[in-house]
Amino acid sequence: MTPPVITATSLHCLGMLAYICNDSDIFVIPPQPAGPYTFIFQVDAGQAPVPCTPGIVPGPVDSVTFHVTDASGIPTPAPGAEELLLVPAGKQNNFICKVPGNIRLPFILKLFTTGGQIATSLTISSNNQEIDLSGRAAGIYLATPDRHHEKGIKVVVQ
């Protein structure tokens, strides 16, 4: 698949009083979805007098390929991809861990506070394993499987 292309061009006018200039250009690229991109820049030359005759001489072209990532650093799952789920188990602060087929068992499920500290680590060894978080302080946590690139799961402990 060819990455999306972002292009920019510049026109420099040539004439009898032409001189070498050393200017910087700034190109603002608005936020883009995660993925690879190619930026292509071309400088064309025109002929004076004013107004400059545009693009008589095609100029140099350069490009750079770059990759946009999610701000969280956690890749966004593909549409329709299976995701790890924690669903209420009936008792307060107990959850059932539903493990998709793309995560190999056993794995460590890490629970992070909103401040980014690890609150606890749990070994998940089977699908539909019940986990008890009743010993945790009330609040919002982020659960994420260790060694896997899954989206974090918001967990509310009451």
Buried (B, 14 or more C-beta within 10 A) or exposed (E): EEEEEBEEBEBBBBEEEEEEEEEEEEEEEEEEEEEEBBBBBBBBBBEEEEEBEEEEEEBEEEEEEEEEEEEEEBEBBEEEEBEBEBEEBEEEBEBBBBBBEEBEEEBEBBBBBEEEEEBBEBEBEEEEBEBEBEEBEEEEBBBBBEEBEBBBBEBEBE
